[in-house]
Amino acid sequence: MDSREAWQLDGEDLKCEVLDLVRVRHELQSRMVLLIVEMFSREVLGGKGFRAIAQWLHGSTNLEIGECSLLVGLARLLMLEPVVGDAFHRADVDKARGILLDLASKNIADCDAVRAAIRRIEKQYGKREDGVPVGEDSERNEFYASKGLYGRVTVKGDLDAVNGARLITLLSSLSAPTPARDGVKDTRTPTLRRADGFCELLRRYERAGLGPIEGGVKPHITVTASAKDMTDLKVLKDLLPSTEELGFAWTDWVGPISIDTARMLACDCTVTRILLDENGVPLDCGKEARTATVPQRRALAVRDGGCAFPGCGTPSGWCDAHHIVHWNDGGPTDLDNLILLCGHHHRTLHHTEWRVEIGPDRKTIFYPPMSIDPYQQPIGGNSPPTAA
């Protein structure tokens, strides 16, 4: 480096020294990245109180956390991308540094920019026979769906870039914030919105009947419950003296579920009645009956305009047809006994003390629990302006 003071240098000397310093900085940063790669293979932060290398680097220097995270991200990429690692260590390393470490010298950069740089290096140094890039290799995909406590199912996965983009695209609109009709902000957390969107994606796929045949039938959820459990009417329970009341229903994959949830699922599904003898052996299998027809759902969409619960803005296509008087309690499947409810408010009606009825004007009226309103004043449900 030139030993003269900066004011003593002419214009060309200033530019030359700046470029020299940039090259030195690149060399130092490349060394730093290699050291961080080595840190990943050792427990160097044990007992230091830091959860990650980026946090340690930020806490030990005056570097911004974003720059520290970027350096750590570069180290991870060098570990995961063999082509880049080879280019980084070969004689033509200056070009690789110029692509990768220019990003590290910036205060603001994101993962997509780094990955784009990786692709540029692979294009320059890689060969067709090297195979599919790691991020696009579907052979590395993993997906887990395991049953846990209370029958909840934990989902974890690692998808390639194309299928990951497909999933995120499909979830994007389904997990967007949905403000209430009066403009109140959606109070769901981003993680809950994504979970709701994923569940809605499954529900739409199931309803569309696009799944392959398995065991002679289309994919579906089978819920088994006794008739005595499924009714609240004592007179009907008395007609089934030999039927055991278990207090729960059963599903094939996750085991027992509550009767309230079973009744909720029965609101808008295909129901098959199976008669059993005293030993639990089937005697007769009745015909399947769908509880809400397509014309009825269309009429409900016109009357309710979507979820009928006060203030909810969920569109009708995302709703279930709920029986006000449950079908197993003798409730008819007609418009005066059906309302549209989104998944959240459908669960609310089945699992809490909220009540609903159809008023004289054939529009919905909701009654809150006493814990919300001790006087249980009626609240008009949602209704589009065009509904008569």
C-alpha positions as CSV (number, residue, x, y, z in Angstrom):
1,M,0.0,0.0,0.0
2,D,1.1,3.6,-0.7
3,S,2.6,5.1,2.5
4,R,1.8,8.7,1.5
5,E,-1.1,10.6,3.1
6,A,-4.4,10.6,1.2
7,W,-4.0,14.3,0.4
8,Q,-0.7,13.7,-1.2
9,L,-2.1,11.2,-3.8
10,D,-3.3,12.3,-7.2
11,G,-6.5,11.1,-8.8
12,E,-5.1,8.0,-10.4
13,D,-3.2,7.0,-7.2
14,L,-6.4,7.4,-5.2
15,K,-8.4,5.1,-7.6
16,C,-5.6,2.5,-7.6
17,E,-5.3,2.4,-3.8
18,V,-9.1,2.1,-3.4
19,L,-9.1,-0.9,-5.8
20,D,-6.2,-2.4,-3.9
21,L,-8.0,-2.1,-0.6
22,V,-11.1,-3.6,-2.2
23,R,-9.0,-6.7,-3.2
24,V,-7.6,-6.9,0.2
25,R,-11.0,-6.7,1.7
26,H,-12.2,-9.5,-0.5
27,E,-9.3,-11.6,0.5
28,L,-10.0,-11.0,4.2
29,Q,-13.7,-11.7,3.8
30,S,-13.0,-14.9,1.9
31,R,-10.8,-15.9,4.7
32,M,-13.5,-15.0,7.2
33,V,-16.1,-17.1,5.3
34,L,-13.8,-20.1,5.3
35,L,-13.3,-19.7,9.1
36,I,-17.0,-19.6,9.6
37,V,-17.4,-22.8,7.6
38,E,-15.0,-24.4,10.0
39,M,-16.9,-23.0,13.0
40,F,-20.0,-24.9,11.8
41,S,-18.2,-28.2,12.3
42,R,-17.1,-27.4,15.9
43,E,-18.9,-26.4,19.1
44,V,-17.0,-23.1,19.3
45,L,-19.8,-21.1,21.0
46,G,-20.4,-23.5,23.8
47,G,-21.1,-21.6,27.1
48,K,-20.8,-18.2,25.4
49,G,-24.5,-17.4,25.7
50,F,-25.0,-17.1,21.9
51,R,-27.6,-19.2,20.0
52,A,-26.0,-18.7,16.6
53,I,-22.7,-17.6,14.9
54,A,-24.3,-14.5,13.4
55,Q,-25.4,-13.3,16.9
56,W,-21.9,-13.9,18.3
57,L,-20.3,-12.0,15.4
58,H,-22.7,-9.1,15.8
59,G,-22.3,-9.0,19.6
60,S,-18.5,-9.1,19.3
61,T,-18.0,-6.5,16.6
62,N,-19.6,-3.4,15.2
63,L,-21.0,-5.2,12.2
64,E,-24.7,-5.0,11.6
65,I,-26.7,-8.1,12.3
66,G,-27.8,-8.2,8.6
67,E,-24.1,-8.3,7.4
68,C,-23.3,-11.0,9.9
69,S,-26.2,-13.1,8.8
70,L,-25.1,-12.6,5.2
71,L,-21.6,-13.8,5.9
72,V,-22.9,-16.8,7.8
73,G,-25.3,-17.5,4.9
74,L,-22.4,-17.4,2.4
75,A,-20.6,-19.9,4.6
76,R,-23.6,-22.2,4.6
77,L,-23.9,-21.9,0.8
78,L,-20.2,-22.9,0.3
79,M,-20.9,-26.0,2.4
80,L,-24.0,-26.9,0.5
81,E,-22.9,-26.0,-3.0
82,P,-19.8,-28.2,-4.0
83,V,-19.4,-26.4,-7.4
84,V,-19.2,-23.0,-5.7
85,G,-16.8,-24.4,-3.1
86,D,-14.5,-25.7,-5.8
87,A,-14.6,-22.5,-7.7
88,F,-13.9,-20.6,-4.5
89,H,-10.7,-22.5,-3.9
90,R,-9.4,-22.9,-7.5
91,A,-7.0,-20.6,-9.3
92,D,-9.8,-18.6,-10.9
93,V,-11.1,-17.6,-7.5
94,D,-11.1,-13.9,-8.2
95,K,-14.2,-14.2,-10.3
96,A,-16.0,-16.2,-7.7
97,R,-15.1,-13.7,-5.1
98,G,-16.2,-10.9,-7.3
99,I,-19.7,-12.5,-7.5
100,L,-20.1,-13.7,-3.9
101,L,-18.1,-11.3,-1.8
102,D,-19.4,-8.2,-3.5
103,L,-22.6,-9.2,-1.8
104,A,-20.9,-9.6,1.5
105,S,-19.5,-6.1,1.3
106,K,-23.0,-4.5,1.0
107,N,-25.0,-3.5,4.0
108,I,-28.2,-4.7,2.4
109,A,-28.6,-8.0,0.6
110,D,-31.0,-10.8,0.7
111,C,-31.0,-14.6,0.3
112,D,-32.4,-14.4,-3.2
113,A,-29.5,-12.2,-4.3
114,V,-27.0,-14.6,-2.9
115,R,-28.7,-17.6,-4.5
116,A,-28.7,-15.7,-7.8
117,A,-24.9,-15.3,-7.4
118,I,-24.6,-19.0,-6.8
119,R,-26.4,-19.8,-10.0
120,R,-24.1,-17.4,-11.9
121,I,-21.0,-19.2,-10.5
122,E,-22.5,-22.6,-11.3
123,K,-23.1,-21.4,-14.9
124,Q,-19.5,-20.3,-15.2
125,Y,-17.8,-23.2,-13.5
126,G,-20.3,-26.1,-13.5
127,K,-20.8,-28.9,-15.9
128,R,-24.0,-30.5,-17.2
129,E,-22.9,-33.8,-15.8
130,D,-22.7,-32.3,-12.3
131,G,-26.4,-33.0,-12.0
132,V,-29.4,-31.1,-10.8
133,P,-28.6,-28.1,-8.5
134,V,-29.2,-28.9,-4.8
135,G,-32.0,-26.4,-4.5
136,E,-33.9,-27.9,-7.4
137,D,-33.2,-31.6,-6.8
138,S,-36.6,-33.2,-6.0
139,E,-34.9,-36.4,-5.0
140,R,-33.9,-34.6,-1.8
141,N,-37.5,-33.7,-0.9
142,E,-38.8,-34.8,2.5
143,F,-42.2,-34.5,4.1
144,Y,-43.4,-35.7,7.5
145,A,-46.9,-35.9,8.9
146,S,-46.8,-37.5,12.3
147,K,-49.5,-37.9,15.0
148,G,-48.7,-36.3,18.3
149,L,-50.4,-35.5,21.6
150,Y,-54.2,-35.0,21.6
151,G,-54.3,-36.4,18.1
152,R,-52.7,-33.2,16.6
153,V,-50.6,-33.8,13.5
154,T,-47.2,-32.2,13.1
155,V,-46.2,-31.4,9.5
156,K,-42.6,-30.7,8.5
157,G,-41.0,-30.7,5.1
158,D,-38.1,-29.7,2.8
159,L,-39.1,-29.1,-0.8
160,D,-37.2,-28.2,-4.0
161,A,-37.5,-24.7,-5.4
162,V,-40.1,-25.5,-8.0
163,N,-42.5,-27.4,-5.7
164,G,-41.8,-24.9,-2.9
165,A,-42.8,-22.1,-5.2
166,R,-45.9,-24.0,-6.2
167,L,-46.9,-24.4,-2.5
168,I,-46.2,-20.8,-1.6
169,T,-48.2,-19.5,-4.6
170,L,-51.2,-21.6,-3.8
171,L,-51.1,-20.5,-0.1
172,S,-50.5,-16.9,-0.9
173,S,-54.1,-15.8,-1.4
174,L,-55.6,-18.3,1.1
175,S,-53.4,-17.1,3.9
176,A,-53.7,-13.3,3.2
177,P,-55.2,-11.2,6.1
178,T,-59.0,-11.1,5.9
179,P,-60.4,-7.9,7.6
180,A,-63.9,-8.0,9.0
181,R,-66.7,-6.4,7.1
182,D,-66.5,-3.3,9.3
183,G,-62.8,-3.0,8.4
184,V,-61.4,-4.4,11.7
185,K,-57.9,-5.8,11.2
186,D,-57.4,-9.6,11.0
187,T,-56.2,-10.6,14.4
188,R,-54.7,-13.9,13.3
189,T,-51.0,-14.3,13.5
190,P,-49.1,-15.0,10.2
191,T,-48.5,-18.6,11.3
192,L,-52.2,-19.2,12.0
193,R,-53.1,-17.6,8.7
194,R,-50.8,-19.9,6.8
195,A,-52.1,-22.9,8.7
196,D,-55.7,-21.9,7.9
197,G,-54.7,-21.4,4.3
198,F,-53.1,-24.9,4.2
199,C,-56.3,-26.5,5.7
200,E,-58.4,-24.6,3.2
201,L,-56.2,-26.0,0.4
202,L,-56.8,-29.5,1.7
203,R,-60.5,-28.9,2.0
204,R,-60.8,-27.7,-1.6
205,Y,-58.8,-30.6,-3.0
206,E,-61.0,-33.0,-1.1
207,R,-64.2,-31.3,-2.2
208,A,-63.1,-31.3,-5.9
209,G,-62.7,-35.1,-5.8
210,L,-59.3,-34.9,-7.5
211,G,-57.7,-37.5,-5.3
212,P,-57.0,-41.1,-6.6
213,I,-59.1,-44.1,-5.6
214,E,-57.9,-45.8,-2.5
215,G,-59.6,-48.9,-1.0
216,G,-62.3,-48.5,-3.6
217,V,-63.3,-45.0,-2.7
218,K,-62.1,-41.4,-3.1
219,P,-59.9,-40.0,-0.3
220,H,-62.0,-38.9,2.6
221,I,-62.1,-38.5,6.4
222,T,-64.1,-41.3,8.0
223,V,-65.6,-40.5,11.4
224,T,-67.4,-43.2,13.3
225,A,-69.7,-42.4,16.2
226,S,-72.7,-44.0,17.9
227,A,-76.1,-42.6,17.2
228,K,-76.7,-42.0,20.9
229,D,-73.5,-39.9,21.1
230,M,-74.5,-37.9,18.1
231,T,-77.8,-36.7,19.4
232,D,-78.7,-34.3,22.2
233,L,-82.3,-35.3,22.4
234,K,-83.2,-37.5,25.4
235,V,-86.2,-39.0,23.5
236,L,-83.9,-40.3,20.8
237,K,-81.4,-41.6,23.3
238,D,-84.2,-43.5,24.9
239,L,-85.0,-45.2,21.6
240,L,-81.5,-46.7,21.6
241,P,-81.3,-48.6,24.9
242,S,-78.7,-51.1,23.6
243,T,-76.5,-48.5,22.1
244,E,-73.4,-47.6,24.1
245,E,-72.7,-43.9,24.7
246,L,-68.9,-43.6,24.5
247,G,-68.5,-39.8,24.7
248,F,-66.1,-39.6,21.7
249,A,-66.0,-40.4,18.0
250,W,-63.2,-42.1,16.1
251,T,-61.2,-41.4,12.9
252,D,-59.0,-43.8,11.0
253,W,-55.7,-41.8,11.2
254,V,-55.7,-39.8,14.4
255,G,-58.0,-41.8,16.7
256,P,-60.5,-40.3,19.1
257,I,-62.0,-36.8,18.6
258,S,-64.7,-35.0,20.5
259,I,-68.4,-35.4,19.8
260,D,-68.7,-31.7,19.2
261,T,-66.1,-31.9,16.4
262,A,-67.8,-35.0,15.0
263,R,-71.2,-33.2,14.9
264,M,-69.5,-30.2,13.2
265,L,-68.1,-32.5,10.5
266,A,-71.5,-34.2,10.0
267,C,-73.0,-30.8,9.2
268,D,-71.7,-30.8,5.6
269,C,-70.7,-34.3,4.6
270,T,-71.9,-37.6,3.2
271,V,-73.5,-39.7,6.0
272,T,-73.9,-43.4,6.0
273,R,-76.1,-45.1,8.6
274,I,-74.8,-48.5,9.8
275,L,-76.8,-50.7,12.2
276,L,-74.8,-53.0,14.5
277,D,-75.9,-55.9,16.7
278,E,-75.1,-56.2,20.4
279,N,-71.6,-57.4,19.5
280,G,-70.8,-54.5,17.3
281,V,-71.2,-56.5,14.0
282,P,-72.8,-54.6,11.1
283,L,-76.4,-55.7,10.3
284,D,-77.4,-53.2,7.7
285,C,-75.7,-50.3,5.8
286,G,-78.1,-47.5,4.7
287,K,-77.7,-45.3,1.7
288,E,-75.4,-42.4,1.7
289,A,-77.1,-39.0,2.1
290,R,-75.6,-35.6,1.4
291,T,-76.8,-33.1,3.9
292,A,-76.8,-30.0,1.7
293,T,-77.4,-30.1,-2.0
294,V,-75.6,-27.9,-4.6
295,P,-78.8,-25.8,-5.2
296,Q,-79.2,-25.4,-1.5
297,R,-75.6,-24.2,-1.1
298,R,-76.2,-21.7,-4.0
299,A,-79.3,-20.4,-2.2
300,L,-77.4,-20.1,1.1
301,A,-74.6,-18.1,-0.7
302,V,-77.2,-15.6,-1.9
303,R,-79.0,-15.4,1.5
304,D,-75.9,-15.2,3.7
305,G,-73.3,-13.9,1.3
306,G,-70.6,-15.9,3.0
307,C,-70.0,-16.7,6.6
308,A,-73.2,-15.6,8.5
309,F,-71.4,-14.9,11.8
310,P,-71.5,-11.2,12.7
311,G,-68.6,-9.3,11.3
312,C,-67.0,-12.2,9.4
313,G,-66.0,-11.6,5.8
314,T,-65.2,-15.2,4.7
315,P,-66.6,-15.9,1.2
316,S,-69.2,-18.5,0.7
317,G,-66.8,-20.9,-1.1
318,W,-64.8,-21.2,2.0
319,C,-67.8,-22.1,4.3
320,D,-69.6,-25.2,5.5
321,A,-73.4,-25.6,5.6
322,H,-74.2,-25.8,9.3
323,H,-77.5,-27.4,10.6
324,I,-79.0,-25.1,13.3
325,V,-80.9,-28.2,14.6
326,H,-78.5,-31.1,14.0
327,W,-79.7,-33.6,11.4
328,N,-79.3,-36.4,14.0
329,D,-81.7,-34.6,16.3
330,G,-84.3,-34.5,13.5
331,G,-83.2,-31.2,12.0
332,P,-84.4,-30.9,8.4
333,T,-82.0,-30.2,5.5
334,D,-83.8,-27.1,4.3
335,L,-82.9,-23.4,4.0
336,D,-84.6,-22.5,7.3
337,N,-82.3,-24.9,9.2
338,L,-79.0,-24.2,7.3
339,I,-76.5,-21.3,7.5
340,L,-73.1,-20.8,6.1
341,L,-70.2,-20.7,8.5
342,C,-66.4,-20.5,8.0
343,G,-64.3,-23.1,9.7
344,H,-63.5,-20.9,12.7
345,H,-67.1,-19.9,13.4
346,H,-68.4,-23.4,12.7
347,R,-66.1,-24.6,15.5
348,T,-67.3,-21.7,17.6
349,L,-71.0,-22.7,17.3
350,H,-70.2,-26.4,18.1
351,H,-67.7,-25.9,20.9
352,T,-69.1,-22.8,22.8
353,E,-72.4,-21.5,24.0
354,W,-73.1,-19.3,21.0
355,R,-76.5,-19.9,19.5
356,V,-78.1,-19.1,16.2
357,E,-81.6,-19.2,14.8
358,I,-83.5,-18.0,11.7
359,G,-85.7,-15.0,12.4
360,P,-89.2,-14.2,11.0
361,D,-87.5,-12.4,8.1
362,R,-85.7,-15.7,7.4
363,K,-82.3,-14.0,8.2
364,T,-79.8,-15.3,10.8
365,I,-79.9,-14.1,14.4
366,F,-77.0,-14.9,16.8
367,Y,-77.1,-15.0,20.6
368,P,-73.7,-14.6,22.5
369,P,-72.9,-16.6,25.6
370,M,-73.6,-15.0,29.0
371,S,-69.8,-14.7,29.5
372,I,-69.8,-12.2,26.7
373,D,-73.2,-10.6,27.2
374,P,-75.1,-11.4,30.4
375,Y,-78.4,-10.3,28.7
376,Q,-77.6,-12.3,25.5
377,Q,-79.0,-9.6,23.3
378,P,-79.6,-10.9,19.7
379,I,-77.1,-9.9,17.0
380,G,-78.1,-9.9,13.3
381,G,-75.9,-12.1,11.2
382,N,-74.2,-11.1,8.0
383,S,-76.5,-10.6,5.0
384,P,-75.7,-9.1,1.6
385,P,-77.7,-6.0,0.5
386,T,-79.2,-8.1,-2.3
387,A,-80.6,-10.7,0.0
388,A,-84.4,-10.5,0.3
